[in-house]
Amino acid sequence: MQVRIIAVGKIKERYLADGIAEYVRRLRPYTRLTISEIGDERRPPDPSPAQREQALDGEGKKILAALPSGSFAVALAIDGKSFSSESLATLLGKYEVGGTGTFAFIIGGDLGLSRDVLARCDLRLSLSPMTFTHPMARLILLEQVYRAFRILRGEPYHK
């Protein structure tokens, strides 16, 4: 099974980039991981509702173009379902055993995700009721995916 993360925006903070690189390294024995960064749409500092919608639609088109066909798509969303680490492991395991080619996680930009992207997703996942920056959400997601693979393999995880 392949894991793909499709995220709007680039990681600018060095400490987050270092953490992400560490979990990418740790995940190599478990899965083929790809991270696709989608450029955010340009808009004025205080966009109108129409400009926000236009930006979301533009980002959404790029996200959908990067999403492999037939993949199980998971949108990170505030209104998503919360999972324990064990439940996420069970979900990944179900699709790994079922032969799903790609498990794709989608992280939107500061405006969120377009209606078209949300409609295409098979699941909406909430990392927490707390708010995180989108780059931080990427690091937390990678840590949880790594933890899920360790749980699936019966390996200890306490780092």
Secondary structure, DSSP 4 states (H G I P E B T S, - for coil): -EEEEEEES----HHHHHHHHHHHHHHTTT-EEEEEEEPPPP--SS--HHHHHHHHHHHHHHHHHHSPTT-EEEEEEEEEEE--HHHHHHHHHHHHHTT-SEEEEEE-BTTB--HHHHHH-SEEEES-SS---HHHHHHHHHHHHHHHHHHHTT-----
